[in-house]
């Protein structure tokens, strides 16, 4: 599903060049749950941004279902992200003035779905992630774990094939993090969604299909085996 070849991303800070991603080769199959482990500053977020088409590589290729991200125009890239990729972030990125249903409805409305239909689908998805009692609550009225469930519901409502999650448990206590991990694995297994998760949480790696360690922008050897 995802094919990455000789991927590099270099940032320039004044006279200094920082190679955030350095020569990565990676193949990810449809329906896999893949975890990218590594310390802060190791390149995990940059790699996810490159896979998601949020950032452009300095060199190398990222191909998703035959679509070459590095060759795409901004317009076609935006459309591809909207139709095929869901994003989950550490700090949820919910709109504070909108309730749970309204936040989750946004991706469908961006695709031209009517307000009524988008809201009905949002209620269905929120119920699936265990928030049927929180539909009309604003983000400020929800716990961190509930906000992350809303964010996950928003990421899957438009039926993407790929979910990219950047430190999805990083702002949660251990019990709530465990609930979010379980939810993501359930969605992976029940819906066949491909997950690529960047994290420093070793618990997320325990039931992943494959785990890669990323340090200094490079995939480390002997960390791409099946973990259970």
N, C-alpha and C positions, 0 to 999 in steps of 0.2 A: 504493500500500500504506500509506504513512504520509502523513498530511495534518496540517500544523501551521499554525495561523492565529493571528496577533497574540499570540504567546506571550511572557509576562512572568514573571519570578521575581525577587522582591525579598526580600532578607534584612535583618533589623534587628539591628544591633549597638549596643546601648545607645541613644543618641539618633540614631545614624547609620543611614541606609538605603542599602543597596548593591544596585543593579540588576544581577544576575548575567546575566540574559537579558532582552533589551529589544526587544520587538516583532518577533519572528522569524516569517516566513512561509516555509514550505518544503514541497515535495512530493517524496517519494521513491518510486520505482517498485519493484515486486517484482523481485528478482534483481539489483538494482543494487549496486555497490560504491562507497559514498560515503565520502569522507574530509572530516573537519572539522579544518582546520588552525588553529593559533593559539597564542599564548604562554600560559604558566601564568597562571591568574587571568583568562583572557579569557572564560570561561563554557562551555568545552567539556564538562567533566564535568557541570556543571549541566544542560546541554542533553541529554546522554545520560541522566541520571537522570530527566529529565522525559519523554523518549521511552519509557524503560523502566518508567515508573510507580513508580519508587522514591521520587520526590519529586512534590509537587503544585504546579501553577503558581499564581502569584498571580492571573493572569488569562490568557485565551486558551484554545485548544483543541489537543489532540493526539488524532488518530483513527488507529487501526491496524486495517486490514481492517474498517472500519465500527464498531469498538468505541471509544467515546469515553472515554478514560482519566480525564478530569477529572470526569466524572459518575459514575464507578463507585464502588461501596462498596469498603472495604478487602478484604473477603472475595473479591469478584469480581475485583478488581485482582490479588490474590495468585494466584488461579487462572489468570487470563489470562497473567501473567508466566510461571508454571510451564509452561503449555501452548504458548506461542507465542514466547517470547523467551529467547535464551541470552546470558549475560554473560561477558565476558573482561576481566580487570583487570590492571593493571600488575604487581601483586605476587602474582598467581596465586590467592590466597585458597583454598589447599588446606588440608584438615584434616591436621595433622601426624601424628596417631596412625593414620591410615588409609593403606594403600598405594594405588598408582595405580588398580587395578581398583576398589577400594572407594570412592575419591573420585569416580570417573567414574560409578559405579552410583547415587549418591545421588539425582539427579533422577528416575530411573525408579522407585526405591523410594518416593520421595515421591508418585508417581502411583499407587502400589498394585501395581506389578509385583513379582513374587516375587524373593527374593534370588538364586535360581539363574538366572532369566531375565535379571535386571538384570546379573549378573556376566558371563554369556555375551555379552550385547550390549556391555558395557564392553570386554571383550577384543577383540571385533570392531572397535570404534571405535578403541581404542588401537593396534591393528595397522595400521589405516588411516592413522593419523598417525605411524607409524614407531616405535612403542614396544613392539613385541612382545617385546623382550628386557628390558623394565623393568616388567612387569606387577605384580610383587609388591614393588617398591621403595617405600619411604617417601619423602615429599617431601625429607627431609634427605639422602637418598641419590641424588638426582637433580640434574643441572645446572639452571641457570636456564631454558635453552631446553627441556629435557625437562619441567620443571614447567609451562612455558607450554603445551606440547603436551598435557599432561594436562588443563590448564584448558580448552583449546580442545575436547578430546574431551568433557569434561564439559558444555560449552556446547551441543554438537550432539547428544548422545545421545538426547534426548527429541524429536528431529525438529522443532525450532522453525522458523518461517519467517524470523525476524529474529535476527541476532547484533549485539549492541552491544559494542564493544571500546574500552576506555578506556586509552590509552597502552600497547598490548599489547607494544611493543618497548622501552618506556622503561627497563627494568631489564636490558637485554641488550646484549652486545657487538655490533659491527656485523655480523660473520659470522652469528652466531646470529639476530640480528634479520632478516637477509635470508632465512634459512630459514623463520622464522615468517611473514614477509610472503608468501613463495611458497606456504606451506601455506594461508594464508587465501584467497589468490586461487584456488587449486585447489579448495577447498571451495565457494567462490562459484560457480565455473564448472561443477563436476561435480555439485553438489547443488542448485544454484539458490537457495542461501541469500542473503538480503539482508544486506549488511554495512553498518553505520554505524560508522566508526572515528574516534575523536578522538585526535589525535596532533600532535606537533611535528616528527615524522620525515618529511622531504620525500620520502624514498624510497617511503614508503607511498602517496604521492599519484601516483607516476609512471604506474601502470597502472590508476588508479581510473576509474570511469565519470564521476564528477563530483567536484569539489573545491570546498569552501567555506572561506573564511577568516572566522574569528570573532574579533572584537576588541571588548573592552568590552561584551560581550553582544550585539553586532550583527553580522549577516552583512554582509561588505564587498562593495561592487559589483564586478562584472567578475571574480569568482572562482568562478562557478558553471558555467563552460563545460566541455565535454568536454576531457580532458587527454590522451587517447590510449588 
